Amino acid sequence: MLLPHWGNVPERMKNGSAHSVVTGLDLAVERYLAGELKKIDSGAEFAGEEYGGRRDADRFWLCDPIDGTAHFVRGLPFCSVMLALIEDGRVNFSAIYDFIKDDMYHASRGQGAFRNSEPIHVSDRPLEHSYISLETRIDKPVNFDLMRRMRESSVLFSSITSGYEFSLVASGKLEARVCVDPWAKDWDVAPGSLLVEEAGGIVANIGSASYDYRDLNMIAGNPLVYRALTEGPKAIFPLTS
């Protein structure tokens, strides 16, 4: 459905912003997934980026039909389809499909994380050898200062797409993904949070030792990097609760 149109599809801006675009395929994929999931899991509601849905349900699927639509339109290889199953406020299943490489990243709570059928695991590199993805609004001076501080101890990486970067963290190619005052929405972070956790990483909200996917300020990383960022006198994100 998607690959034949990669780099060759009309777009339109949402809310007049070049930073947020949508295609007919975003809408088609979301409709398709909502229909197919209803066939196999009729008890779960569905909520997506484009059409909305019931987030107040005890059990629902949360969907980003194309994460990285602008990249998809331009033929850049940083885009994916993302799903998360939310049960009683907790992410219990996730899938991130890299349709460019035909790689399916998936995780079920307590059962590990996989790329296709192969188990994946976060890296064991320390902070001083780390590549970290930072998502923040750099037009704010406080966030620009945060970026400067993080660059002192790690290499910062950005593809501007959540699903692609979470899959890199879970498979040990990046050491962490940090979101502080991000542009992201819940459909951008929920699938990747479980993937990283099940790959042996630590996922928590900024300032907290626990995680709620509805709080978009979060760290998902390997244990060494997570602890370096949150513990000790030089911690950039010290725990407050």
Protein Blocks (a to p, Z undefined) as FASTA:
>chain_A
ZZmmgopacdddehhiakbccdfklmmmmmmmmmmmmmmmmmbccddfklgpafkbfbdc
dddfbghklmmmnopabdcddddddeehiafbdcdddfknopacdddehiapaehjbccd
ddfbdfklcccdddddfkbmklmmmmmmmmmmoccddehiaklmmmmmmnopafbdcdeh
iabdfklmmmmmmmmmmnopacddehiabdcfklmbdcdddfklmmmmmgcjklfbdcfZ
Z
